[in-house]
Amino acid sequence: MEAQIHQLEQEAYSAVLRAFKAQSDTLTWEKEDLITELRKELRVSDDEHRELLTRVNSDEIIHCIREWR
């Protein structure tokens, strides 16, 4: 059960990263602070953060959205 909860936490964190990346390539200080707080609340480790960020940065859907905007 704990592994399933953590999977949901990672998915939620990743969704926020994807939304922020779709909005803009740069993050405001407020968004940076929010990401930091989310990492704590959703128990996302540094390694998990780096892995999820790499996935978001290579996400073709996000690239298409950014080009469209």
PDB file with one MODEL, atoms N, CA, C and O in Angstrom:
MODEL        1
ATOM      1  N   MET A   1       0.826  -1.195   0.000  1.00  0.00           N
ATOM      2  CA  MET A   1       0.000   0.000   0.000  1.00  0.00           C
ATOM      3  C   MET A   1       0.873   1.262   0.000  1.00  0.00           C
ATOM      4  O   MET A   1       0.567   2.230  -0.697  1.00  0.00           O
ATOM      5  N   GLU A   2       1.941   1.247   0.771  1.00  0.00           N
ATOM      6  CA  GLU A   2       2.827   2.415   0.850  1.00  0.00           C
ATOM      7  C   GLU A   2       3.449   2.731  -0.511  1.00  0.00           C
ATOM      8  O   GLU A   2       3.595   3.899  -0.872  1.00  0.00           O
ATOM      9  N   ALA A   3       3.815   1.692  -1.262  1.00  0.00           N
ATOM     10  CA  ALA A   3       4.395   1.900  -2.591  1.00  0.00           C
ATOM     11  C   ALA A   3       3.379   2.533  -3.536  1.00  0.00           C
ATOM     12  O   ALA A   3       3.739   3.368  -4.366  1.00  0.00           O
ATOM     13  N   GLN A   4       2.131   2.148  -3.416  1.00  0.00           N
ATOM     14  CA  GLN A   4       1.089   2.728  -4.259  1.00  0.00           C
ATOM     15  C   GLN A   4       0.870   4.203  -3.924  1.00  0.00           C
ATOM     16  O   GLN A   4       0.677   5.031  -4.813  1.00  0.00           O
ATOM     17  N   ILE A   5       0.903   4.512  -2.651  1.00  0.00           N
ATOM     18  CA  ILE A   5       0.755   5.908  -2.235  1.00  0.00           C
ATOM     19  C   ILE A   5       1.911   6.741  -2.776  1.00  0.00           C
ATOM     20  O   ILE A   5       1.706   7.844  -3.282  1.00  0.00           O
ATOM     21  N   HIS A   6       3.130   6.206  -2.667  1.00  0.00           N
ATOM     22  CA  HIS A   6       4.286   6.956  -3.152  1.00  0.00           C
ATOM     23  C   HIS A   6       4.225   7.134  -4.675  1.00  0.00           C
ATOM     24  O   HIS A   6       4.640   8.170  -5.196  1.00  0.00           O
ATOM     25  N   GLN A   7       3.716   6.140  -5.377  1.00  0.00           N
ATOM     26  CA  GLN A   7       3.548   6.271  -6.830  1.00  0.00           C
ATOM     27  C   GLN A   7       2.601   7.430  -7.148  1.00  0.00           C
ATOM     28  O   GLN A   7       2.860   8.213  -8.062  1.00  0.00           O
ATOM     29  N   LEU A   8       1.515   7.538  -6.400  1.00  0.00           N
ATOM     30  CA  LEU A   8       0.579   8.657  -6.583  1.00  0.00           C
ATOM     31  C   LEU A   8       1.250   9.996  -6.276  1.00  0.00           C
ATOM     32  O   LEU A   8       1.016  10.990  -6.963  1.00  0.00           O
ATOM     33  N   GLU A   9       2.082  10.010  -5.243  1.00  0.00           N
ATOM     34  CA  GLU A   9       2.804  11.235  -4.890  1.00  0.00           C
ATOM     35  C   GLU A   9       3.727  11.665  -6.027  1.00  0.00           C
ATOM     36  O   GLU A   9       3.796  12.847  -6.366  1.00  0.00           O
ATOM     37  N   GLN A  10       4.431  10.707  -6.609  1.00  0.00           N
ATOM     38  CA  GLN A  10       5.324  11.014  -7.720  1.00  0.00           C
ATOM     39  C   GLN A  10       4.540  11.508  -8.934  1.00  0.00           C
ATOM     40  O   GLN A  10       4.965  12.448  -9.606  1.00  0.00           O
ATOM     41  N   GLU A  11       3.407  10.885  -9.214  1.00  0.00           N
ATOM     42  CA  GLU A  11       2.576  11.296 -10.346  1.00  0.00           C
ATOM     43  C   GLU A  11       2.057  12.725 -10.146  1.00  0.00           C
ATOM     44  O   GLU A  11       2.032  13.520 -11.086  1.00  0.00           O
ATOM     45  N   ALA A  12       1.650  13.039  -8.935  1.00  0.00           N
ATOM     46  CA  ALA A  12       1.154  14.383  -8.636  1.00  0.00           C
ATOM     47  C   ALA A  12       2.273  15.409  -8.805  1.00  0.00           C
ATOM     48  O   ALA A  12       2.064  16.466  -9.400  1.00  0.00           O
ATOM     49  N   TYR A  13       3.432  15.104  -8.294  1.00  0.00           N
ATOM     50  CA  TYR A  13       4.578  16.006  -8.409  1.00  0.00           C
ATOM     51  C   TYR A  13       4.960  16.198  -9.870  1.00  0.00           C
ATOM     52  O   TYR A  13       5.215  17.320 -10.308  1.00  0.00           O
ATOM     53  N   SER A  14       4.999  15.114 -10.615  1.00  0.00           N
ATOM     54  CA  SER A  14       5.324  15.180 -12.032  1.00  0.00           C
ATOM     55  C   SER A  14       4.305  16.017 -12.799  1.00  0.00           C
ATOM     56  O   SER A  14       4.679  16.771 -13.698  1.00  0.00           O
ATOM     57  N   ALA A  15       3.044  15.898 -12.463  1.00  0.00           N
ATOM     58  CA  ALA A  15       1.998  16.673 -13.137  1.00  0.00           C
ATOM     59  C   ALA A  15       2.207  18.171 -12.919  1.00  0.00           C
ATOM     60  O   ALA A  15       2.009  18.967 -13.837  1.00  0.00           O
ATOM     61  N   VAL A  16       2.604  18.550 -11.721  1.00  0.00           N
ATOM     62  CA  VAL A  16       2.869  19.971 -11.442  1.00  0.00           C
ATOM     63  C   VAL A  16       4.088  20.434 -12.240  1.00  0.00           C
ATOM     64  O   VAL A  16       4.065  21.516 -12.827  1.00  0.00           O
ATOM     65  N   LEU A  17       5.138  19.638 -12.268  1.00  0.00           N
ATOM     66  CA  LEU A  17       6.319  20.000 -13.054  1.00  0.00           C
ATOM     67  C   LEU A  17       5.956  20.167 -14.524  1.00  0.00           C
ATOM     68  O   LEU A  17       6.394  21.120 -15.168  1.00  0.00           O
ATOM     69  N   ARG A  18       5.160  19.247 -15.055  1.00  0.00           N
ATOM     70  CA  ARG A  18       4.748  19.316 -16.460  1.00  0.00           C
ATOM     71  C   ARG A  18       3.933  20.581 -16.724  1.00  0.00           C
ATOM     72  O   ARG A  18       4.139  21.255 -17.733  1.00  0.00           O
ATOM     73  N   ALA A  19       3.019  20.901 -15.827  1.00  0.00           N
ATOM     74  CA  ALA A  19       2.192  22.103 -16.007  1.00  0.00           C
ATOM     75  C   ALA A  19       3.051  23.360 -15.992  1.00  0.00           C
ATOM     76  O   ALA A  19       2.867  24.247 -16.826  1.00  0.00           O
ATOM     77  N   PHE A  20       3.974  23.441 -15.063  1.00  0.00           N
ATOM     78  CA  PHE A  20       4.852  24.608 -14.987  1.00  0.00           C
ATOM     79  C   PHE A  20       5.728  24.706 -16.241  1.00  0.00           C
ATOM     80  O   PHE A  20       5.926  25.799 -16.772  1.00  0.00           O
ATOM     81  N   LYS A  21       6.247  23.584 -16.709  1.00  0.00           N
ATOM     82  CA  LYS A  21       7.087  23.571 -17.902  1.00  0.00           C
ATOM     83  C   LYS A  21       6.276  23.964 -19.136  1.00  0.00           C
ATOM     84  O   LYS A  21       6.783  24.648 -20.025  1.00  0.00           O
ATOM     85  N   ALA A  22       5.025  23.533 -19.187  1.00  0.00           N
ATOM     86  CA  ALA A  22       4.162  23.897 -20.315  1.00  0.00           C
ATOM     87  C   ALA A  22       3.870  25.397 -20.311  1.00  0.00           C
ATOM     88  O   ALA A  22       3.725  26.007 -21.370  1.00  0.00           O
ATOM     89  N   GLN A  23       3.784  25.979 -19.136  1.00  0.00           N
ATOM     90  CA  GLN A  23       3.517  27.409 -19.019  1.00  0.00           C
ATOM     91  C   GLN A  23       4.704  28.246 -19.470  1.00  0.00           C
ATOM     92  O   GLN A  23       4.538  29.248 -20.165  1.00  0.00           O
ATOM     93  N   SER A  24       5.903  27.833 -19.072  1.00  0.00           N
ATOM     94  CA  SER A  24       7.083  28.647 -19.341  1.00  0.00           C
ATOM     95  C   SER A  24       8.344  27.832 -19.091  1.00  0.00           C
ATOM     96  O   SER A  24       8.346  26.887 -18.302  1.00  0.00           O
ATOM     97  N   ASP A  25       9.424  28.219 -19.785  1.00  0.00           N
ATOM     98  CA  ASP A  25      10.713  27.557 -19.543  1.00  0.00           C
ATOM     99  C   ASP A  25      11.376  28.029 -18.257  1.00  0.00           C
ATOM    100  O   ASP A  25      12.241  27.345 -17.711  1.00  0.00           O
ATOM    101  N   THR A  26      10.971  29.197 -17.778  1.00  0.00           N
ATOM    102  CA  THR A  26      11.558  29.732 -16.547  1.00  0.00           C
ATOM    103  C   THR A  26      10.552  29.665 -15.407  1.00  0.00           C
ATOM    104  O   THR A  26       9.346  29.804 -15.609  1.00  0.00           O
ATOM    105  N   LEU A  27      11.071  29.450 -14.219  1.00  0.00           N
ATOM    106  CA  LEU A  27      10.221  29.370 -13.032  1.00  0.00           C
ATOM    107  C   LEU A  27      10.366  30.648 -12.206  1.00  0.00           C
ATOM    108  O   LEU A  27      11.464  31.180 -12.040  1.00  0.00           O
ATOM    109  N   THR A  28       9.251  31.117 -11.701  1.00  0.00           N
ATOM    110  CA  THR A  28       9.288  32.256 -10.780  1.00  0.00           C
ATOM    111  C   THR A  28       9.766  31.761  -9.420  1.00  0.00           C
ATOM    112  O   THR A  28       9.787  30.559  -9.156  1.00  0.00           O
ATOM    113  N   TRP A  29      10.147  32.702  -8.565  1.00  0.00           N
ATOM    114  CA  TRP A  29      10.547  32.333  -7.204  1.00  0.00           C
ATOM    115  C   TRP A  29       9.382  31.653  -6.481  1.00  0.00           C
ATOM    116  O   TRP A  29       9.591  30.718  -5.708  1.00  0.00           O
ATOM    117  N   GLU A  30       8.169  32.116  -6.728  1.00  0.00           N
ATOM    118  CA  GLU A  30       6.995  31.533  -6.072  1.00  0.00           C
ATOM    119  C   GLU A  30       6.807  30.076  -6.486  1.00  0.00           C
ATOM    120  O   GLU A  30       6.500  29.221  -5.655  1.00  0.00           O
ATOM    121  N   LYS A  31       6.992  29.805  -7.765  1.00  0.00           N
ATOM    122  CA  LYS A  31       6.860  28.423  -8.245  1.00  0.00           C
ATOM    123  C   LYS A  31       7.990  27.549  -7.703  1.00  0.00           C
ATOM    124  O   LYS A  31       7.773  26.387  -7.361  1.00  0.00           O
ATOM    125  N   GLU A  32       9.188  28.110  -7.626  1.00  0.00           N
ATOM    126  CA  GLU A  32      10.308  27.371  -7.032  1.00  0.00           C
ATOM    127  C   GLU A  32       9.992  26.998  -5.585  1.00  0.00           C
ATOM    128  O   GLU A  32      10.220  25.866  -5.158  1.00  0.00           O
ATOM    129  N   ASP A  33       9.467  27.961  -4.844  1.00  0.00           N
ATOM    130  CA  ASP A  33       9.094  27.694  -3.447  1.00  0.00           C
ATOM    131  C   ASP A  33       8.012  26.626  -3.360  1.00  0.00           C
ATOM    132  O   ASP A  33       8.066  25.743  -2.504  1.00  0.00           O
ATOM    133  N   LEU A  34       7.032  26.714  -4.248  1.00  0.00           N
ATOM    134  CA  LEU A  34       5.958  25.725  -4.256  1.00  0.00           C
ATOM    135  C   LEU A  34       6.492  24.334  -4.561  1.00  0.00           C
ATOM    136  O   LEU A  34       6.094  23.362  -3.920  1.00  0.00           O
ATOM    137  N   ILE A  35       7.382  24.233  -5.524  1.00  0.00           N
ATOM    138  CA  ILE A  35       7.986  22.944  -5.860  1.00  0.00           C
ATOM    139  C   ILE A  35       8.739  22.377  -4.663  1.00  0.00           C
ATOM    140  O   ILE A  35       8.653  21.183  -4.377  1.00  0.00           O
ATOM    141  N   THR A  36       9.471  23.229  -3.972  1.00  0.00           N
ATOM    142  CA  THR A  36      10.203  22.781  -2.779  1.00  0.00           C
ATOM    143  C   THR A  36       9.246  22.239  -1.727  1.00  0.00           C
ATOM    144  O   THR A  36       9.487  21.183  -1.144  1.00  0.00           O
ATOM    145  N   GLU A  37       8.169  22.962  -1.490  1.00  0.00           N
ATOM    146  CA  GLU A  37       7.171  22.508  -0.509  1.00  0.00           C
ATOM    147  C   GLU A  37       6.494  21.214  -0.952  1.00  0.00           C
ATOM    148  O   GLU A  37       6.265  20.314  -0.143  1.00  0.00           O
ATOM    149  N   LEU A  38       6.178  21.130  -2.232  1.00  0.00           N
ATOM    150  CA  LEU A  38       5.561  19.903  -2.748  1.00  0.00           C
ATOM    151  C   LEU A  38       6.491  18.707  -2.592  1.00  0.00           C
ATOM    152  O   LEU A  38       6.049  17.611  -2.245  1.00  0.00           O
ATOM    153  N   ARG A  39       7.774  18.917  -2.849  1.00  0.00           N
ATOM    154  CA  ARG A  39       8.737  17.821  -2.681  1.00  0.00           C
ATOM    155  C   ARG A  39       8.708  17.296  -1.250  1.00  0.00           C
ATOM    156  O   ARG A  39       8.768  16.087  -1.025  1.00  0.00           O
ATOM    157  N   LYS A  40       8.619  18.198  -0.296  1.00  0.00           N
ATOM    158  CA  LYS A  40       8.563  17.779   1.110  1.00  0.00           C
ATOM    159  C   LYS A  40       7.263  17.033   1.404  1.00  0.00           C
ATOM    160  O   LYS A  40       7.275  15.939   1.969  1.00  0.00           O
ATOM    161  N   GLU A  41       6.158  17.633   1.017  1.00  0.00           N
ATOM    162  CA  GLU A  41       4.842  17.058   1.331  1.00  0.00           C
ATOM    163  C   GLU A  41       4.592  15.735   0.608  1.00  0.00           C
ATOM    164  O   GLU A  41       3.945  14.836   1.145  1.00  0.00           O
ATOM    165  N   LEU A  42       5.110  15.628  -0.613  1.00  0.00           N
ATOM    166  CA  LEU A  42       4.885  14.417  -1.411  1.00  0.00           C
ATOM    167  C   LEU A  42       6.040  13.427  -1.309  1.00  0.00           C
ATOM    168  O   LEU A  42       6.072  12.415  -2.008  1.00  0.00           O
ATOM    169  N   ARG A  43       6.980  13.733  -0.433  1.00  0.00           N
ATOM    170  CA  ARG A  43       8.106  12.830  -0.148  1.00  0.00           C
ATOM    171  C   ARG A  43       8.875  12.427  -1.399  1.00  0.00           C
ATOM    172  O   ARG A  43       9.147  11.247  -1.621  1.00  0.00           O
ATOM    173  N   VAL A  44       9.223  13.423  -2.217  1.00  0.00           N
ATOM    174  CA  VAL A  44       9.992  13.191  -3.435  1.00  0.00           C
ATOM    175  C   VAL A  44      11.458  13.485  -3.120  1.00  0.00           C
ATOM    176  O   VAL A  44      11.817  14.602  -2.746  1.00  0.00           O
ATOM    177  N   SER A  45      12.286  12.468  -3.279  1.00  0.00           N
ATOM    178  CA  SER A  45      13.715  12.615  -2.970  1.00  0.00           C
ATOM    179  C   SER A  45      14.414  13.423  -4.063  1.00  0.00           C
ATOM    180  O   SER A  45      13.846  13.680  -5.124  1.00  0.00           O
ATOM    181  N   ASP A  46      15.662  13.819  -3.783  1.00  0.00           N
ATOM    182  CA  ASP A  46      16.464  14.542  -4.775  1.00  0.00           C
ATOM    183  C   ASP A  46      16.631  13.716  -6.046  1.00  0.00           C
ATOM    184  O   ASP A  46      16.488  14.235  -7.153  1.00  0.00           O
ATOM    185  N   ASP A  47      16.935  12.429  -5.885  1.00  0.00           N
ATOM    186  CA  ASP A  47      17.112  11.558  -7.046  1.00  0.00           C
ATOM    187  C   ASP A  47      15.819  11.424  -7.840  1.00  0.00           C
ATOM    188  O   ASP A  47      15.838  11.465  -9.070  1.00  0.00           O
ATOM    189  N   GLU A  48      14.703  11.264  -7.146  1.00  0.00           N
ATOM    190  CA  GLU A  48      13.414  11.172  -7.824  1.00  0.00           C
ATOM    191  C   GLU A  48      13.096  12.476  -8.548  1.00  0.00           C
ATOM    192  O   GLU A  48      12.596  12.462  -9.672  1.00  0.00           O
ATOM    193  N   HIS A  49      13.385  13.596  -7.904  1.00  0.00           N
ATOM    194  CA  HIS A  49      13.161  14.901  -8.521  1.00  0.00           C
ATOM    195  C   HIS A  49      13.943  15.009  -9.826  1.00  0.00           C
ATOM    196  O   HIS A  49      13.386  15.400 -10.852  1.00  0.00           O
ATOM    197  N   ARG A  50      15.220  14.668  -9.794  1.00  0.00           N
ATOM    198  CA  ARG A  50      16.056  14.749 -10.999  1.00  0.00           C
ATOM    199  C   ARG A  50      15.510  13.841 -12.101  1.00  0.00           C
ATOM    200  O   ARG A  50      15.455  14.237 -13.265  1.00  0.00           O
ATOM    201  N   GLU A  51      15.113  12.636 -11.736  1.00  0.00           N
ATOM    202  CA  GLU A  51      14.571  11.693 -12.720  1.00  0.00           C
ATOM    203  C   GLU A  51      13.272  12.223 -13.341  1.00  0.00           C
ATOM    204  O   GLU A  51      13.092  12.174 -14.557  1.00  0.00           O
ATOM    205  N   LEU A  52      12.379  12.724 -12.497  1.00  0.00           N
ATOM    206  CA  LEU A  52      11.104  13.252 -12.991  1.00  0.00           C
ATOM    207  C   LEU A  52      11.326  14.499 -13.846  1.00  0.00           C
ATOM    208  O   LEU A  52      10.653  14.684 -14.860  1.00  0.00           O
ATOM    209  N   LEU A  53      12.252  15.339 -13.446  1.00  0.00           N
ATOM    210  CA  LEU A  53      12.550  16.547 -14.208  1.00  0.00           C
ATOM    211  C   LEU A  53      13.125  16.190 -15.579  1.00  0.00           C
ATOM    212  O   LEU A  53      12.796  16.829 -16.578  1.00  0.00           O
ATOM    213  N   THR A  54      13.972  15.184 -15.627  1.00  0.00           N
ATOM    214  CA  THR A  54      14.522  14.723 -16.904  1.00  0.00           C
ATOM    215  C   THR A  54      13.410  14.236 -17.820  1.00  0.00           C
ATOM    216  O   THR A  54      13.409  14.539 -19.013  1.00  0.00           O
ATOM    217  N   ARG A  55      12.466  13.485 -17.272  1.00  0.00           N
ATOM    218  CA  ARG A  55      11.325  13.009 -18.061  1.00  0.00           C
ATOM    219  C   ARG A  55      10.493  14.174 -18.583  1.00  0.00           C
ATOM    220  O   ARG A  55      10.094  14.185 -19.747  1.00  0.00           O
ATOM    221  N   VAL A  56      10.235  15.145 -17.728  1.00  0.00           N
ATOM    222  CA  VAL A  56       9.436  16.309 -18.132  1.00  0.00           C
ATOM    223  C   VAL A  56      10.154  17.077 -19.236  1.00  0.00           C
ATOM    224  O   VAL A  56       9.531  17.484 -20.217  1.00  0.00           O
ATOM    225  N   ASN A  57      11.453  17.276 -19.080  1.00  0.00           N
ATOM    226  CA  ASN A  57      12.220  18.035 -20.067  1.00  0.00           C
ATOM    227  C   ASN A  57      12.309  17.338 -21.417  1.00  0.00           C
ATOM    228  O   ASN A  57      12.529  17.994 -22.435  1.00  0.00           O
ATOM    229  N   SER A  58      12.141  16.025 -21.443  1.00  0.00           N
ATOM    230  CA  SER A  58      12.190  15.293 -22.713  1.00  0.00           C
ATOM    231  C   SER A  58      10.792  14.904 -23.209  1.00  0.00           C
ATOM    232  O   SER A  58      10.673  14.166 -24.186  1.00  0.00           O
ATOM    233  N   ASP A  59       9.750  15.383 -22.558  1.00  0.00           N
ATOM    234  CA  ASP A  59       8.370  15.050 -22.914  1.00  0.00           C
ATOM    235  C   ASP A  59       7.969  15.770 -24.204  1.00  0.00           C
ATOM    236  O   ASP A  59       7.939  17.000 -24.246  1.00  0.00           O
ATOM    237  N   GLU A  60       7.667  15.013 -25.242  1.00  0.00           N
ATOM    238  CA  GLU A  60       7.306  15.588 -26.539  1.00  0.00           C
ATOM    239  C   GLU A  60       6.014  16.392 -26.475  1.00  0.00           C
ATOM    240  O   GLU A  60       5.884  17.400 -27.169  1.00  0.00           O
ATOM    241  N   ILE A  61       5.077  15.973 -25.674  1.00  0.00           N
ATOM    242  CA  ILE A  61       3.819  16.710 -25.546  1.00  0.00           C
ATOM    243  C   ILE A  61       4.093  18.110 -24.996  1.00  0.00           C
ATOM    244  O   ILE A  61       3.531  19.093 -25.478  1.00  0.00           O
ATOM    245  N   ILE A  62       4.950  18.192 -23.997  1.00  0.00           N
ATOM    246  CA  ILE A  62       5.302  19.488 -23.417  1.00  0.00           C
ATOM    247  C   ILE A  62       6.010  20.347 -24.464  1.00  0.00           C
ATOM    248  O   ILE A  62       5.750  21.546 -24.564  1.00  0.00           O
ATOM    249  N   HIS A  63       6.905  19.735 -25.245  1.00  0.00           N
ATOM    250  CA  HIS A  63       7.586  20.493 -26.299  1.00  0.00           C
ATOM    251  C   HIS A  63       6.592  21.035 -27.321  1.00  0.00           C
ATOM    252  O   HIS A  63       6.719  22.176 -27.765  1.00  0.00           O
ATOM    253  N   CYS A  64       5.614  20.235 -27.692  1.00  0.00           N
ATOM    254  CA  CYS A  64       4.584  20.692 -28.640  1.00  0.00           C
ATOM    255  C   CYS A  64       3.779  21.853 -28.058  1.00  0.00           C
ATOM    256  O   CYS A  64       3.489  22.826 -28.754  1.00  0.00           O
ATOM    257  N   ILE A  65       3.430  21.746 -26.803  1.00  0.00           N
ATOM    258  CA  ILE A  65       2.687  22.830 -26.145  1.00  0.00           C
ATOM    259  C   ILE A  65       3.514  24.097 -26.125  1.00  0.00           C
ATOM    260  O   ILE A  65       3.004  25.179 -26.415  1.00  0.00           O
ATOM    261  N   ARG A  66       4.790  23.973 -25.784  1.00  0.00           N
ATOM    262  CA  ARG A  66       5.669  25.146 -25.730  1.00  0.00           C
ATOM    263  C   ARG A  66       5.806  25.792 -27.113  1.00  0.00           C
ATOM    264  O   ARG A  66       5.810  27.017 -27.225  1.00  0.00           O
ATOM    265  N   GLU A  67       5.918  24.980 -28.154  1.00  0.00           N
ATOM    266  CA  GLU A  67       6.027  25.520 -29.510  1.00  0.00           C
ATOM    267  C   GLU A  67       4.722  26.204 -29.916  1.00  0.00           C
ATOM    268  O   GLU A  67       4.750  27.250 -30.565  1.00  0.00           O
ATOM    269  N   TRP A  68       3.606  25.637 -29.547  1.00  0.00           N
ATOM    270  CA  TRP A  68       2.309  26.206 -29.875  1.00  0.00           C
ATOM    271  C   TRP A  68       2.115  27.553 -29.211  1.00  0.00           C
ATOM    272  O   TRP A  68       1.559  28.471 -29.815  1.00  0.00           O
ATOM    273  N   ARG A  69       2.566  27.681 -27.975  1.00  0.00           N
ATOM    274  CA  ARG A  69       2.410  28.921 -27.232  1.00  0.00           C
ATOM    275  C   ARG A  69       3.332  29.955 -27.787  1.00  0.00           C
ATOM    276  O   ARG A  69       3.359  31.084 -27.298  1.00  0.00           O
TER     277      ARG A  69
ENDMDL
END
